[in-house]
Amino acid sequence: MNTPSLTELQSHFQAVASTVARGLSEGNSHVVALVAKWEKRDLVPGLSDLDFRVICDDQTSADDWIAIDRLAGQVHLEMVRAHPEWNRINEHTPGAGMTISEVLDSRFSNPEYAVWSLWWGRRDWFDRLKARMVARRFDAADERYHLSKFLQYYSPYIHGIDPPINLGALEPKYAMHSRCWHYFAPPMLSAAAILARKNFSGKWEALSWLRDNGLVTEQVDAVFQQLEAHYETPERTCADRLHAFEELLFAGFKQLYPLLLESIEHLNVDRSTSPGQLKKRLEAASADPLATLMEHIRYARIRSGRYAFYLNAPSHFDARRLLRYELNWIRKLTEPIVDSLRTLLGDPNLSHEQCFDRLGLTVDPTQHRAIDHLWNMAHQAPQDTALRDMFQEAVQLFPHYYRLIERALEIVRQDNEAHFGTPSS
């Protein structure tokens, strides 16, 4: 079979987005828009996936989110069955779900919103969000987000960290794509945001800003050359050239690190500290517990449908490793959620049962079973032979846990509004 042209591969992004949007909106009337991370010019044909977020109206209930979650899993399953050529783009179901009022709620403002692109649906709220992202002052939350992101990637490229999956004939190009677009461009966007004191809308825009301002110019030029050649370059096949390329990219991190520390205005950072030490300090620092809880809940809304998708995927779609990756999300959506509730309730020693009890929530037997099952999964190794069976059970149990944490979010939001008033939107 001949490899499709880049033009044809580029068209697959809109085809997938249209299919997802049609399936979700026809299946649930509360779905009003579909966005995805990154500008469309940031998507590399045949090598990028689409990281969707589902936007719903303000009448969307927990039961609606559960239905949308299941529907998303079914839509993606049907796509990989019918269109194996879309496998790479269809790596996962939408990553998160939010209502319009939540997106526009100043308490939950997120730098990620700046890189959203609208693929389908209502534009009014999206234009309002984009205007707000441009107008708002770059604050401590932005600094924390972007400095943490930069430090998360601060390392020479780790071989094997990002193995290729579902790429077909383009798999040989993925090693370069991973280095350029997954492990260099995102932290460089964060560096540019701190230095420019604004959030950028995409990778191309941020890297161009760095180059235009005389920063990491050699690195940016080298990455752009790779992209423009669609990775048909000597670095892809020559180990020595690849090693030199990796060293060049990491030199860019080292060049920018002291400049970032000098540009921090709101966070209390020791400018003599090492990247590793600063990363640990930022991880240990307390964040707004309500915003953190909202961040976790938006990911929990579309989760178990992904398990069903992976468990039933056809043989031409490699879902085994993707299912193992979901263990990381199980870990993020269990104890960290309870940690946020503990902080909001003012008692770090509460068990998860005590947190729900303090909020006046009755945990029914199925929810107890769901909690026990998910906490057990959070401690499993990715190689566990029983993992598939555990995810099979989680397809049924996760929605019961989700209903509980959604109700907890509703209660603490109402309490916050009672104390501080209704937030701006």
C-alpha positions, 0 to 999 in steps of 0.5 A, spaced: 500 500 500 502 506 498 503 511 503 498 517 503 500 524 501 501 529 506 495 533 503 491 527 504 494 526 511 493 533 513 485 532 511 485 526 516 485 531 522 478 535 520 475 528 518 476 525 525 474 532 528 468 532 524 466 524 525 467 525 533 463 532 533 457 529 529 457 522 533 457 526 540 452 532 538 447 527 535 448 523 541 447 528 546 444 535 545 448 538 551 454 537 547 455 544 543 463 545 541 469 540 540 476 543 541 483 541 541 490 543 543 494 546 539 493 550 533 492 547 526 499 549 523 502 545 529 499 538 527 504 534 523 500 530 518 501 522 519 504 523 526 500 528 531 494 525 534 488 530 536 487 531 544 480 533 544 476 537 549 468 536 549 464 543 551 457 542 553 452 547 555 451 549 563 445 544 564 449 538 563 448 533 569 453 528 571 448 522 568 449 526 561 457 526 562 457 519 563 453 518 557 457 522 553 463 518 556 460 512 553 458 515 547 465 518 545 468 511 547 463 508 542 465 513 536 472 512 537 471 504 536 467 505 530 472 510 527 478 505 528 474 499 525 472 503 519 478 507 518 485 504 520 488 510 516 486 514 522 489 510 527 494 515 530 489 521 530 485 516 534 490 514 539 485 516 545 478 519 546 477 526 548 481 528 554 476 532 558 470 535 558 467 542 561 461 546 561 461 553 558 460 557 564 466 553 567 471 555 562 469 562 563 469 562 570 475 566 573 477 561 578 478 555 573 482 559 568 487 555 565 493 557 561 492 551 557 486 554 554 490 559 550 492 553 545 485 551 544 483 551 537 475 550 535 474 544 530 466 544 531 460 548 534 459 554 537 464 560 537 461 565 541 464 563 548 470 561 544 471 568 542 470 570 549 475 566 552 480 567 547 479 575 548 480 574 555 486 570 554 489 575 551 487 581 555 488 578 562 495 579 566 500 574 566 500 572 574 502 567 579 498 561 576 501 562 569 508 562 572 507 556 576 504 552 570 509 554 565 515 554 569 513 547 572 512 545 565 519 547 563 522 543 568 518 537 567 522 536 560 529 539 563 533 533 561 537 531 555 532 526 551 531 520 554 531 514 549 525 510 550 521 515 553 516 516 547 515 509 543 511 509 537 504 507 536 499 506 531 503 509 526 504 504 520 509 506 515 511 513 518 513 510 524 521 511 522 520 518 523 517 518 529 523 518 533 525 525 530 518 528 531 518 526 539 524 530 540 522 536 536 515 536 537 513 533 544 520 534 548 522 540 545 516 545 543 512 544 549 517 546 554 520 552 549 512 554 549 512 555 556 519 558 556 517 563 551 510 565 555 514 566 561 519 571 558 514 574 553 509 575 559 503 572 555 500 565 553 501 563 546 496 560 542 501 554 539 508 551 538 510 555 531 508 561 534 512 561 541 518 558 537 518 564 532 517 569 538 524 566 541 527 566 534 525 573 533 528 575 540 534 572 539 533 566 543 535 559 542 535 561 534 540 555 532 535 550 536 529 553 533 531 553 526 534 546 526 527 544 529 523 548 523 528 545 518 526 538 521 518 539 520 519 543 513 522 536 511 517 532 514 523 529 518 526 526 511 533 528 514 540 525 516 538 526 523 533 520 522 538 515 520 545 517 522 546 516 530 552 521 530 547 526 527 542 524 532 546 525 538 549 532 536 541 534 535 539 532 542 545 535 545 543 542 541 536 541 543 538 540 551 543 546 550 537 550 549 534 548 555 540 550 559 541 557 555 534 559 557 533 556 565 537 562 568 533 567 563 527 564 566 529 565 573 530 572 572 523 573 569 519 570 574 515 576 578 510 573 582 513 566 585 518 566 590 524 562 587 531 562 589 535 564 583 541 560 585 537 553 585 538 547 580 533 545 575 532 539 579 531 542 586 526 547 583 522 542 580 521 539 587 519 545 590 514 547 585 511 540 586 511 541 593 508 548 593 500 548 595 496 550 589 489 552 589 485 546 592 478 548 588 482 549 581 486 543 582 479 539 584 476 542 578 482 540 573 481 533 576 474 532 575 474 535 568 479 529 566 474 524 570 468 526 566 471 522 560 474 516 562 471 509 562 469 510 555 476 510 553 477 503 557 471 500 553 474 503 547 481 500 548 478 493 551 474 492 544 479 495 539 481 491 533 487 487 532 490 493 527 490 498 533 495 497 538 491 498 545 495 494 550 500 499 551 495 505 551 491 501 556 497 501 561 498 508 560 491 509 563 494 507 570 497 513 570 490 517 570 487 512 575 493 515 580 491 522 578 484 521 579 484 518 586 488 520 591 490 527 589 482 528 588 481 526 596 488 531 597 484 537 594 478 535 598 482 534 605 485 541 604 478 544 602 475 541 608 481 543 613 484 537 615 489 533 612 488 526 616 481 525 613 480 518 609 476 519 603 470 516 606 471 521 612 471 527 606 465 525 603 461 524 610 464 531 612 460 534 605 454 530 607 455 525 602 452 518 603 457 513 599 453 507 597 455 500 596 457 500 589 461 507 590 465 503 596 466 498 591 468 503 586 473 506 590 476 500 593 477 497 586 480 504 583 485 505 589 487 498 588 488 499 581 492 505 582 497 501 586 498 496 580 504 495 576 503 496 568 505 489 567 500 486 571 497 480 568 490 481 571 490 489 568 485 487 563 480 484 567 481 490 572 480 495 567 474 491 564 471 492 571 473 499 571 468 500 565 462 499 570 465 502 576 468 508 574 462 512 573 459 510 580 466 513 583 465 519 578 458 521 580 461 521 587 466 526 586 462 530 581 457 531 587 463 533 591 465 538 587 458 541 586 458 542 594 465 545 595 463 550 589 457 552 592 460 553 599 466 557 595 461 562 592 457 562 599 463 565 602 466 569 596 460 571 592 459 568 584 465 569 580 466 573 574 465 570 567 
